[in-house]
Amino acid sequence: MTKSEVVNEICKKTGVDRAEALQCVEAFMEVVKESLINEENVYLRGFGSFILKKRAQKTARNISKNTTIIVPEHNIPAFKPAKTFAVNVKK
């Protein structure tokens, strides 16, 4: 499902016009991004959590140049579904 399809579904279910629904979806995504940039997790009860996971420093290889580089420790965004959400998806 694409963002456009999500907006269309919101329009159908709520009766809100497409422009307002698109603004809400865009605002939600922006809030989640800003929170993760500020290293704050986002918890949505019954849905899931947008969290940061730490990746440890590691040595990587550039095969084409036959060199090794050090990849520093860094955070990556992840989504962890709530137990109720995960159970309902498996059915």
C-alpha positions as CSV (number, residue, x, y, z in Angstrom):
1,M,0.0,0.0,0.0
2,T,1.4,3.4,-1.0
3,K,1.0,6.7,0.8
4,S,-1.6,7.8,-1.7
5,E,-3.6,4.6,-1.1
6,V,-3.4,5.3,2.7
7,V,-4.7,8.8,2.2
8,N,-7.6,7.5,0.0
9,E,-8.5,5.0,2.7
10,I,-8.5,7.7,5.4
11,C,-10.8,9.8,3.1
12,K,-13.2,7.0,2.7
13,K,-13.4,6.1,6.4
14,T,-13.5,9.6,7.9
15,G,-15.1,11.7,5.2
16,V,-12.2,14.2,5.4
17,D,-11.2,15.7,2.0
18,R,-8.0,14.4,0.4
19,A,-5.9,17.5,1.0
20,E,-6.5,17.4,4.8
21,A,-5.8,13.7,5.0
22,L,-2.6,14.1,3.1
23,Q,-1.5,16.9,5.5
24,C,-2.2,14.7,8.5
25,V,-0.3,11.7,7.0
26,E,2.7,14.0,6.1
27,A,2.6,15.6,9.6
28,F,2.6,12.2,11.3
29,M,5.6,11.1,9.3
30,E,7.4,14.3,10.0
31,V,6.8,14.1,13.7
32,V,8.1,10.5,13.8
33,K,11.2,11.5,11.8
34,E,12.0,14.5,14.0
35,S,11.5,12.4,17.2
36,L,13.9,9.7,16.0
37,I,16.4,12.4,14.9
38,N,16.2,13.7,18.5
39,E,16.8,10.1,19.7
40,E,13.2,9.9,21.1
41,N,11.2,6.7,20.5
42,V,7.6,6.9,19.4
43,Y,5.1,4.6,21.1
44,L,1.7,4.0,19.6
45,R,-0.3,1.7,22.0
46,G,-1.9,-1.2,20.2
47,F,0.0,-0.5,17.0
48,G,3.8,-0.5,17.7
49,S,6.9,1.5,18.4
50,F,9.2,3.4,16.2
51,I,12.6,3.0,17.9
52,L,16.3,3.5,17.4
53,K,18.6,0.5,17.4
54,K,22.3,0.9,18.0
55,R,24.7,-0.7,15.5
56,A,28.1,-1.5,16.9
57,Q,31.3,-0.4,15.2
58,K,32.5,-2.9,12.6
59,T,35.1,-3.5,10.0
60,A,33.9,-3.6,6.4
61,R,35.6,-4.4,3.2
62,N,35.5,-2.6,-0.1
63,I,36.0,-5.6,-2.5
64,S,36.6,-3.5,-5.6
65,K,39.5,-1.6,-4.1
66,N,40.6,-4.4,-1.7
67,T,40.6,-2.1,1.3
68,T,39.1,-2.3,4.8
69,I,37.2,0.6,6.4
70,I,35.9,1.1,9.9
71,V,32.1,1.7,10.1
72,P,31.5,3.7,13.3
73,E,28.8,3.0,15.8
74,H,25.5,4.4,14.6
75,N,21.7,4.3,15.2
76,I,19.2,3.0,12.7
77,P,15.4,3.5,12.8
78,A,13.2,0.4,13.3
79,F,9.6,-0.5,13.8
80,K,8.5,-3.0,16.5
81,P,4.9,-4.0,16.2
82,A,2.7,-4.3,19.3
83,K,1.8,-7.9,20.4
84,T,-1.9,-7.3,19.5
85,F,-0.9,-6.0,16.1
86,A,1.5,-8.8,15.4
87,V,-1.1,-11.5,16.4
88,N,-3.8,-9.9,14.2
89,V,-1.5,-9.8,11.2
90,K,-0.6,-13.5,11.5
91,K,-4.2,-14.7,11.2
